[in-house]
Amino acid sequence: MREFDVAVVGAGPAGSAAALAACRAGARVLLLDRADFPRDKVCGDGIAAEAITVLDGLGVQGVTDGYPAVESLRLVGPRGSAVARPLPRVAHTVPRRVFDERLVRAAVAAGAELRKHTVRAVRATGSSVTIDGRWRAGVLIGADGAGSVVRRALGFAVNPPGHLAVALRGYTRTANTSEQIIVTTRARWPAYAWEFPLGDGTANVGYGEVLRGAPLSRAYLVERLRHLLPGREPSDLRGHHLPLSTHRPPPARGRVLLAGDALSLINPFTGEGIFYAVLSGALAGEVAAAGGKRVAERYGRALRHRLGRHLRHSGLAASLTRQSWVVDAAVAAAARDGEVFDRMVELGLGDGVFDLRTIGRIASRLGRRHPAAP
């Protein structure tokens, strides 16, 4: 049985970031994934500037090369309010088959040992964690996505209805080259469609909504996408689940840590998960490399320090915006005030929080409206 300081299950953004951080701290790292790279991953492909900042800190360069900056965002509220403004920091749209390949190769270049393997059994003892009876590590990081095997091994169930979304994604031709488009709808709110241009005449388009218990058919998701984004004829349509950050399991138990989607780190407003993934992965890798003693406590403390306030604000905002007309008031406030727009973007794509000015501007818009019962 081979031994490592740190083993990482899942080589997506969270796992590759974890492996990178652990290698940079001098750890011997095993990186396991069931797929060969490059491989496709169902996603909106949007890469926020905050995610690039985290990767810069890990010494990763060039992950967006070949994909031009997306400079602005157009947001349509559930009841028709709209705003279009420049993003506070430019974003990119990079297909996950490209983005993830670049990250995993950076992890390997940093010293991680990459193995294709489907993990089935994780057994933790007081001093180590064993994976399928083949590898032993001082600390294990589960970064294996929404259906995480590691999460199940810890005894944590999947997110319940109301805290789990489903989305359908495809690619289409477009004349749009520099604007993210998000069109929300009050039908089965919260729900929205998106168009994120790659800059080469194509765009990632999709539709998603929060599940409430009953499964949603592919035909229904396609119909909603075409209704909200008429004229698009996407190909390569695939669906996936998004465990929202409004219902997260404990981040660690013993010598096993969770990161990214396995920790339900998906923004409840935008479905953004790449920034959360690389940040939580980097924190997990750094903490794990320091050894297994009290590693769960140290990782929990690091997450709270870095994301705690933001997650409290995003959770509160998710609760407040269960009524679609509240979102329209926020969109209207953002249309009138660029600082409100920037705050909303930072809350949806990064680690931003709502300040008193933003709350006051939205409350003012709410006070001017007398909506019918939703």
N, C-alpha and C positions, 0 to 999 in steps of 0.2 A: 504494500500500500504506500503510494507516494504521499509526501507531506508538504504542505504549503503554509505560509503564514496566513494568507487570505485566499478564500475561494469565492468566486462570483458566479452566480447562476443567472444567465441572461446577458447577452452582449449587445443589447440595444444602447440607447443613449445613457440610461442610468447605469447599466453594468459596465460599459466602456469607460464612463467617467470615474466610476468606483475603482476599476482596475488601474486607470491612469494615476489617480491620486495615491493609491496604495503603492504602486511602483515608484512614484516620485519620492515617497517616504522611505523607500528602501526595502519594502516587503517582497517576499516571493509570492507571486500571484498566479492562480489558476483561473482562467476565464472559460466558462462552459456555455455553449448554446446549441440548440437542437438543429439549427439551420446552417447551411453554407452561406458565406457572404461573397458577393452582394446578394441581398434578398429584399423583396418588396415588403413593406409594412403598411397596413391601412392607417392613414393619418391625413390630416389636412396639409401636411408638409410645411406649415408655417414655422419659421425659425425667428423668434424674437431677439432683439438686440441684447436683452438680459442673458439669454442662453449663450450668446457669443462671448459676453464678458466672462462668464464662468469658465468657458473653454479656453479663453486667452490666459486665464489664471493657471490653467493646467498645462500651458505651453503648446496648445493645439492651434495651428494656424491653417488657413485655407479651406475651412469646411464649407464656405459659401462660394468658393471660386467658380466662375462660370455662370453664376446665377445673380442677375443684377438686383440692386436694392429696390424694395417696394417702399415707396415714400409716403403714401397716404392711406387713409382708411375711410370708407363710406359705410355708415351704420344706419340702418332703417329700423325704427322702433316697431313694436307689435301693432300699434294703431296708426302708423303712418308717419310719425315724426322722423326727421332725418338730419344727419350731420355728415359733412365731409371735410376733413382737415388733414394737414400733414401730421404724420406720426411724430411724437416727441423724439424718437430714435428710429432709424429705418429698420425694416424687417427684411427677410428674404424668404423665398419659397424654394426649398431644395427637396427633391424626391427622397424619401427615406432609403431607397435602395442605394442612393449616392451618399447621403448624409451619414447613415449608420456605418457604411463601409469605410468611410474616411475616419470615423471615430474608432472603430475596432482596429484598424491598421495602426492608428496612433497608439493605442493601448499595447499592441504587440511590439511596436517599435520601442516603447518605453520599458519592455521586459516581461509583459504578461504572456503566459503560455496559453494559447487558444486551442481548445479541443471541441470538436463536434460531438455532442453527447446529449441525449434526452435524460434529464434527471428524474428519477422515480422515487427515491427514498433518501431521506435526510435523518440522521440520528445524531443527537447532541448528547455529549457527556459533560462532566464538570470541567474538563480541560481541553476539549476539542469537538469538532463536528465531522462526522463521516458521511460521505456522499456515495451512495450505491455500493458501499463496500470497497471502493477503488481508490478514493482519495480522502485524505484527512487534512483538516485546516484548523488553525487556531480560531479563526472567525469566518463565518459564512455570511455573504450578502446576497439576499434574494432580490434580484432585479429582473424577474422573469414575467413581467407584464400582468395584465388584468386577470388571467387565469393562473396565477402564480402557484406552482407546486410547493414552493418554500412557504408561502403564506398558509396554504392548507396544512402543511406539516406542523405549523405552529398552532393549529387549531382555530384559525380565524376564518370565518365564513366570508363569502362574497358579499358585496354591497347589496342591501335590500332595495326594493322598489322605492322610487323617490330620490335615491342617491346613486343611481346607475343610469347612464344614457346609452343610446344606440345610435350609430351614424352610418351612413352610406357614402362612399367616396368614389369618384371617377375622375377622368381627365377629358377635357374638351378644347376645341379651338376657340380662340378669343382674340379680340382686338385690344383688350385691356393688357397693359404692360406694367403699370406702376401703382395700382390701387387695390388694396384688399377690400372686398365687399362682403358685408354681413347683413342679411335680410332676415329679421325676426318676424314671428307671426304669433298672434294671440290664440290661434287654433291649436289646442293641446299645448299651450304655453307651459313651461319654457321650451321653445323650439326655434331653430333657425337654419337657413341655408347660407353657404359661403362660396365665394370665388376668390382664389388666391393665385395670381398670375406667376408663371415661371419666368416670364420675360422673353420667351422664344415663340410666342404665338399660341401657347397652350396654357391652360390653367387647371389647377386642382379645384374641383367643385364637389359639393356634397350637401347632405341634409342630416340633421340629428335632432333628437328630442329625448327628454327624460322619460324613462320607463316607469310605469305605474303598476306593473304586475302582469298585464296581458302582453303577450309577445306581439311584435309588429312585423308585418309581412314585407318582403322585398318590394312587391308591387306598390304597396302603400308608400314606402320611403321614396321610391322613384317618382311616384305621382306628386308628392309634396315638393321634391326637388324641382321638377319641371314647372310646377305652379309658381314657386317663388323665384326661380331663375329661368324664365321662358326663353326659348330659342337655343338653349344649350342641348347638345346631344352627346352626353358623356359616354365614354367607353371604359372598359376595365373597372366596372362597378363592383365594389366589395364592401362588406359590412364589418363592423367591429363594435365592441362594448367599451365604455369609458366609466371607470369607477370614480365618482366625484369626491372631491376632498371634503365634502360636508359629512362624510361617514368614513373615518379612517380607523384602522386597527392600531393597536400599540405599535410603535415603530421598531421594537426589538424585544427579544426574549432570550435571556442567557447569552450565548455567543452567536446568535443569529439576528441579523439586521434586515430590514426591508427598505427598498428605495423605489422611487418612480411610481409607475402604475401599480406595482405590487403593494404599495402603501396607500393606494387610492389618492395619489397626488395628481388630480386633474382639476383644473380651474372650473368651478361650476357655471361661470358666465360664458366663457369662450371655448371651453373644451381644450384649452392649451395645456400641454403636459411636458413639452420638451425642456422648458426652463426648469420646472420642478424636478424633472428626471436628472438632468446633469448636475443640478445643485445638490439634491439629496444624495446622488451617487458619489459626488466629490466629497461630501461630508462623511458619508459612510466609509469610503475608502481611506480617508485620512485617519478617522477614529480607529478603524480596524487595524491599520498598520501599526498603531501604537500598542497593540496587544489586547488579549482577551479579558484582562482584569477589569471588571465593572464596565465592559464595553457597551452594554445596553444603556446604562445610565448616562455614560458620556455621549453616546449618539443622540439620545433623547434630549439632552441639554443643548447639544449643538443645533439640533433642528429647531428647538424652541427659540434659541437666541437668534437664529437666522430667518425663520419663517413664522414664528409663533404669532407675532402681532398681525402680520399680513393675513394669515389663515383665519384669525379671529374676525378681522374686518371683512374678508371675503365671505365667511360663513354668515355673518350678520347681514351683509348686503344681499346674499342669496335668499335669506329669509324675508327681507323687506321687499324684494322684487318678485315675490310669488304672484303679486297682482301686476298684470301686464301694463296697466296705466302708470305704475310707478316708473317702469323702464322708459316709457314715452316721455315722462317728465324729465328723467335724467338725460335722455337724448336731446330734448329741447334745450335744457340748460347747457349742455355741451355745445350745441349749435350757437348759443349766444356768448359763451365764455370759453376761450381756448384753454384756460387753466383747468376748468372742469373736465374738458375733453381729455387733456393730458393725464389727469388723475384717474379717469375711468380706464384709459388705456393701460396705465401702469398697474392698476388693480387687476385687469384682465389678462395681461401678457407677462407681468413681472411680479414683483413683491411689494407693490404699492399699497397704500392705505388711504382711506378717506379722511381728509382734514375738515376742520369746522367750516372753512370757506365753501368747500364742495358740498357739504351737507346742507349748508344754508342756501346755496344757489338752487339745489334740487328741491328743497322744501319750499322755496319761493315759487318755483314753477308748479309744484303740487297745489299750493294755496290759490293759484290763479285758475285752476282747472276744477270742473265739477263733473267728473266722468259718470257715465251711466254705470250701473253695477256690471262688473265683468262677467 
